């Protein structure tokens, strides 16, 4: 480095390096480049599954759509299922936008209806329906993928239900002897069943009815 107050030597050294004091080219940011590639791969995986279906989606197709080499994908993920899972989890996190709890207005029924209606909207959303179904189907034959799907996506959401139901227990809206982890399945289970098997339309009215049945029971009073 040139001493302060002296004119810099403008001749290059024997190695061809830029002379001290001259502008230097900024080195490429590999972190930013990797993040851009990762985002492109996420988008490619989700869009291809939506357009062609999971069975016809390939690593090669994802790489071509994302503008990366397929070795880039194999370096980060072991399979197309793993790519799709990470892309879908990322999409879900973006949709949540930092929300870490269910509504708690003091009215459990109203809060649960609001949440289940939003769940209906999400399950019916064309942007998420195809990848969600693909992961659900693949998880039936791939235990490792199923475990990763539950751990990374489902369990964090189910814990929010547990917390809300415990709050309702504290407020006297739910019996103290009720197990929240079992109780939440009375809410989310019916929606999943109707959506997965396509038995009947998944609607807001159905979500409201599920909440009412779960909270009030079926036996005559």
Long-range contacts (C-beta under 8 A, 24 or more apart in sequence): 37-66, 37-68, 37-72, 38-76, 40-66, 40-67, 40-68, 41-66, 41-68, 41-72, 41-73, 41-76, 41-83, 41-87, 42-83, 42-86, 42-87, 42-90, 42-91, 43-87, 45-80, 45-83, 45-84, 45-87, 45-131, 46-84, 46-87, 46-88, 46-91, 46-127, 46-131, 49-84, 49-130, 49-131, 49-134, 50-126, 50-127, 50-130, 50-131, 53-130, 53-134, 54-84, 54-130, 54-131, 54-133, 54-134, 54-137, 54-138, 57-84, 59-83, 81-135, 81-138, 81-142, 81-145, 82-145, 82-148, 84-131, 84-134, 84-135, 85-135, 85-145, 85-148, 85-149, 85-152, 85-153, 87-131, 88-128, 88-131, 88-132, 88-135, 88-153, 89-152, 89-153, 91-127, 91-128, 91-131, 92-128, 92-153, 95-122, 100-160, 101-160, 101-163, 101-164, 102-160, 102-161, 102-163, 102-164, 103-164, 104-164, 104-167, 106-171, 108-164, 108-168, 108-171, 108-173, 108-174, 108-215, 109-211, 109-212, 109-215, 111-164, 112-164, 112-187, 112-211, 112-214, 112-215, 113-207, 113-208, 113-211, 116-187, 116-188, 116-191, 116-207, 116-208, 116-210, 116-211, 117-204, 117-207, 117-208, 119-188, 119-191, 119-207, 120-191, 120-202, 120-203, 120-204, 120-206, 120-207, 123-191, 123-195, 123-202, 124-202, 133-196, 136-196, 158-184, 158-188, 161-187, 161-188, 183-214, 186-210, 186-213, 186-214, 187-211, 187-214
